[in-house]
């Protein structure tokens, strides 16, 4: 009964928005998160009681204390790992990946950025050289951004976080908020252009008092949307275009009837494109082809499924397919076993050229080695420096060889087929991630 | 006051389609867990979060309309011997209806073996569950345990990974967690180690109730309003049971209550409520002013860091 098949819902229009917050110690990041939770009533009475008890009678509560999770953190007064926070407005559910701002914790920022739909980079207006003390008008001179601002934004850009928003904080305590915001804004736009992206927004805020977080304020003569309004409206991106590509995640129970033979269900989340009943697919790596006989979703049979949704594929003939294989539109993938990539190294032991590591690409584990380290990236400027080693928190350009060919894409064009995980074969620690730049002969 | 409570009335703007995204993520994690490990087990206590995970597992592994297939892993419950009897009854009925396999690990067996020793007979058994859990992991050689923990429950849980590594003592190392990048989960283990898998990490208490309402998931009836004997102690309503009798001079009252979490009887408290359905619980959850664990768990009140400490020791 073909007419009974319904279209699976397109990638949910208003998916929860996952965003990371990046800022250095004292930029007011924890206060901003506390403010978002407080304004959206995600903070409950007993949690407020604990804060009021800490503040002491009559003192204003410290919103930053809401977000310090672990004992070790409270001892050091810094965030040491990515923490996830939840709040919802009438428009949208939000997931905050709270990334620590310390330089040595680049690995946490990478963790928070991977999979985030947006990044909110905090800029502390009071730390910028707005006034050189000479009394001369310097408003025409270019403003120097802080290294951490550049680093946070460039890391988010490197990991292809779809939307980058700058929140310029503490404008309530600078002498001339309007002039200061104008200069910071110009510097951010120039910097973003140089880095190859357009900011999704630049919002002057006071996290402490709540200006332009959820409550509109005319601070710095700003009349744009509040930070929260901006985040509510950001589109959740799906890689919907192009040829179909599905990494096989789980080979499930047999579908018994309706096909004329017993066939297994190949489950996977569509990486890009759309899979439809009747379409021809090629299995990677076997190269065999078949047509889609049935498609299953969690709620029942469907006619087609788009990117970012899981689907159960039943093929019209029995093929040997297992976890780690890929289903693709014929001709869509070009397997390669040698490629150039950006390597973000997250392990305390440095990357070793020639050593075999475990790699995970899609759902396939295989071995691979770094054959050359070409350069290390200065993440503050995005300039490459000649290097032959990469240590923890370093990012660099490398050449990699894998044990078998893979259907790779450039990371910039496909976040699923373009990323690999690097795991130390001795410790099983997650050592780094490879972002594919180009296939090599 | 007695007007019918409808979700449309309570939530004119909140888009329920957001539940689809949470469901998709949870089912993806369940399939990943079943595919990447050899011997998974799903922790099922009859509590609402584990009922939601069990429901998600049915959707992940059974084709719609097919009753024949079974989950690719057994269910596991650590029974302290101090669970609410109606919850144990519910647990056994649901398992039988679904035709799943349930393994029950009894804390009292650990006490008989001498691996759990209570400081006094009155001491809560709740904190000792991790010993029995690890003994079950060893006995059945489970390499991954699927649980219904959520990051919004508590500050220490906010830092938990979706796939969280445990060493051979079952310990969590919060300072040494594996970075989790996209869905490229690092599923590699050494012998003796295992993983915890949390499919509903990104759900809040409200999401859980909205989903229970939408999917009509059956729960033990103590999640809905009922009259129960309680005493008021340090701002909590403490249920009067065989193992938690009233102290001398305490007054026993009968109050209309429901439970927000259900665990060991010695440390789980109900809240006053007239909510008789999931929709009415959603209504209460939207206006609630006390966090889930703050209202109902005596054990977490000991210190703000108590959850983190217990997690390090292998508690779920």
Interface residues (C-beta under 8 A of the other chain):
Chain A: X9 X12 X13 X14 X15 X16 X44 X45 X46 X47 X50 X68 X69 X70 X71 X72 X80 X81 X82 X83 X84 X85 X86 X88 X90 X91 X92 X93 X95 X107 X108 X110 X111 X114 X115 X249 X250 X251 X252 X253 X255 X256 X265 X267 X269 X296 X298 X299 X300 X301 X308 X309 X310 X312 X323 X346 X358 X360 X363 X365 X415 X416 X419 X420 X421 X423 X428 X429 X430 X433
Chain B: X13 X14 X15 X17 X18 X20 X21 X22 X23 X24 X27 X28 X31 X32 X34 X35 X59 X60 X61 X62 X63 X64 X65 X66 X69 X151 X152 X155 X156 X158 X159 X174 X175 X177 X178 X179 X180 X181 X182 X183 X184 X185 X186 X188 X189 X190 X201 X202 X204 X206 X207 X288 X289 X290 X291 X294 X295 X304 X305 X308 X309
